[in-house]
Amino acid sequence: MERPQFEFASLVDYRSSFSFVGTVVKSLSVAPLIPLLVALYYGEPLLPFLSTTVLMVTAGSALERLRAERELGRREAMLMVSATWLVVPLFGTVPYLLAGQGTVAQPVNALFESMSGFTTTGATVLGEISFERHSRSILLWRQFTQWIGGMGILVLMVAILPELSVGGAQIMNEEAPGFAIDKLTPRIQETASALWRIYVGFTVAAVAVYYGLHLLGNAMGTPIAPNMGFYNAVAHGLTTLPTGGFSPEARSIEAFSPAVQWAVMLFMTVAGTNFALFWYAFDGDVGKLTGNQEFRAYLFAMAVVGTTVTALLFTGAGLAETPENVGVISGNVEDSLRQSLFQTIAIVTTTGYASMDFNTWGQSSQVLLLFAMFLGGSAGSAAGSVKIVRWYLIYRAMGRQFVTTAHPYVVRPVRMSNSAVDEETIRDVFVFVMVFVCIFAVSTVLVYLDALRVGLDISALEAMSIAMATLGNIGPGFGIVGPMNNFLRFSDAAKLYMAFLMWIGRLEIFTALVVLTPTYWRR
């Protein structure tokens, strides 16, 4: 039998794919102008941002010239999406490198930080986070990259670029976090625009609430939110809604009052919810939100994990015996409830903020947090990891299997929100989870071995948390990469591999990995 021939150009129109990547890069060239305005206000160097804008316009225009006559098919859309999420973070490194401030002035570290930003992972290699070490404009660029990546770079592009509206549905489905994005309106461009309007609206609301607490405290003469000035309010609004977790404060949300922490919890919960449900709710159909089974499962999962951790912290059973914990959480209802719920919500939604250093918690609490890392938020949200909807469908499929095992002739479809889920979707869910777990297991071993190679003493729990923190786009892990620590001490090879995990995790694994297989390129 004759072997199939490798036909590169005839099967995948890579010229069109990279041409559209150029269009995206050129359109995003306005992004560095936002921190440039901050640099102007604070009298900081403008060159890092001006140079990035010029470079993006030049490179984007050059790539646009590759355009062929063919429209984007499924393969071309997959290549475009995968390439976009590699190319854009590469340009995101330029401000870090030109600013020359701190540990991100080194190329591998800059790429790690940029990939972590755009994929909304929140893992960092900043050795020191302070305004003395880094300019406000560079720290805001770090925040802004997460906001751009939160709802999806290409969802934004479909919303604003008419030339992408033809293949917009295919592009958005390849980038979508979870299942395909619901078509809320007859035109996919209007759907993308609606999602981004909701995203922007909640971001503005978060900034207003954070800063409002600061102003209210000043007006009342009570320190409700003394550290949440306008800069911090904007910076944290830009990283709450994309479930990013970058903070200009070295101690993350621990730097702020309990009132701020409760407010952040609210917006993290919003950010982990399917944004399409908010569209229905704002359109008057609130039942679409409150009656959605995925949404209920999402809240239920956080409530169960949060309540369990609360009990462990309140009784002291979930705390390590450290001086910081003596008399602080154990026996304090509000504190134990707030700390446990905050960390549970931050991890389930993959935001990665921290209200305290959970490295000081006991192993029982940390194991529960590791379990929460696998849950993820809702499909169609900014959250990462496996997603609640997949676990819900697996639970329903398992229940069906018990019934059909006892009663072989019973026909029992898996249902969700009163609709039968097709068998192909069920199969895809099981395959995704299996592949996700396999990559997690292999990555745990690789991270552990590389740490030993360079003399880092990490535990198995730390290695698992590192693999999950990057693959699930969660951010912090345990021990050496805890919420008040960073990923700086790992080798360049390990950081590049972790950046790779962030990339494939943001694109739901298959969209990113399939373009690396021979099957994708041959007939």
Steps between C-alpha positions, in 0.01 A plus 500: 500500500641838401588726791316837514712790382578797719325797334560806716372792297198332344352378827557789740492855372760617750543830314144606580538381859812706562357793308212516747751465785662813356165678504456409866852615592454831316162559667648427846776755440282753683523296822845633606361854474296444819804452729671772296240746634581379851870552427425855384305573818772371733792631296632153412682387182279484189739308276393145606142564391561717195749247364257213560223680310729575204630144495149351508376726220803417285492125558121482471502688168770267365302188596182641345664493159499120506124491451377249243160484335360211704281560805585352836391139524512300820868411467595857415299628798678256732840609371407866528372465858803296613747736331329812636533377857872441441581814302315756713680397825830529311424866429386532861859439612631814330402754772659279768824464304528868402414623850782288639347490848541204731498131414268535198776679308635151418345355177372166637356670808337766283338231284379312808347817647342603171353154432374486858340839448321443170385150597378645835702243691641734763823309566786745530879519488522848645760476774369811672165671446522863605482848350863547601607207282253534212332805350123539531465488123681166469292350780184629330613340170526176693142547622370611161632192319273290722199715424559469124526122524211449741196498272718390209725689263319363197152554645602867518634492145179343364306775678696789345637369167246445218748285305492238776121482526469247214703234683423647841297207631778253418767727651304559822423131543868407471592763760198452727575395860281192525234411247405707198389854580121541491384700199307767686403701191446416130844641410812360665663844498212634711538205738871575545419866555233414758740280697764771505248766606402282798870441578581873484192584706595265782860628491378859541269385781789328679719810476212716624429273800868468596564873477160577650596311816811716522302823458232385745762429763654843450161669525413314820845538650518119525775295332265279292745475211798728568732341240245478219577828325401562137811335354449184705128496424565509126788251523291246690189557290711412196602167653188393689260469205747308279569268798864600467629566850795731430524770766734798540504412872763250614252339741216486246155566652638445851614862472137616518226506761234229551243725327709501184553126522124434516451729198771318305329167580179627342668603176710183482176302519355712219814451291474122530138497379397443137468855363225390262277446805545863599392603150173310547457640852555859385253433219236419761526121512651462849385138513763411240761588762340376821365180344817406314629165627863583429469826695342317793771232494764776489362671812443166674858383442645823642263486796594139587876555472483839673291367790730203552810719503323742736438219747865392479629853557252583776587188697871539431520157334575659163780725622869434525654579836668830417527823701288685238200278569491524879169657600441650155263263319429210734182577695427816299180444298524800265870462433492126437190534279647791301842344450364159399233636265742746344761235420237253383342751261841625383611148412175362356470806276877475432546865597804434714462783748589433864355652817772331707793265452336158487845346528436548872197270477520132581526227238132406533393850394758507220382166362147641483633804312684267260169322438335839437763577235351225281146640516526823304228756433216490249532453126479836325666678792851633541594210729737217410557137608266211412171694548202412719283408202728209406494359854123537509461307174738229623293471818179464298662250259622290793150499646361384169757222485384363835140493375578338163726243666208384716242547222673439163194580287430839655564801273606787722660810344724728700312825558611848587261796543214281373680421174654170396877516449617319186730202536784666306512778759511244783786322327688826446465584870647169612785526249582856604512415870712191434750697290503785754578260786770322295673829417473602865660173615784515247562868577514429874778248442690730262480797736610286794798352311615837368478648850724221629739561210555864599504433874148615595356298785127472429240253622264293287212728604696805385582336166132413445394853587756645256374284214138580582564872559639542148294247301178615671594871471460534877817686603638421844563155639647378827841530663760655276230638267256599775287815475768723653785333307578467129631270224834679465724225641414245231729441203440673167402164349237448770363853454469451125318172558267669749431774244413221255256355756337843542459524121337162451293541819353831379404342165342191656793277395375361167491825300863566591638147479329385181701742283816327627388159372578357152130411461408868492724566200435194283201383301 
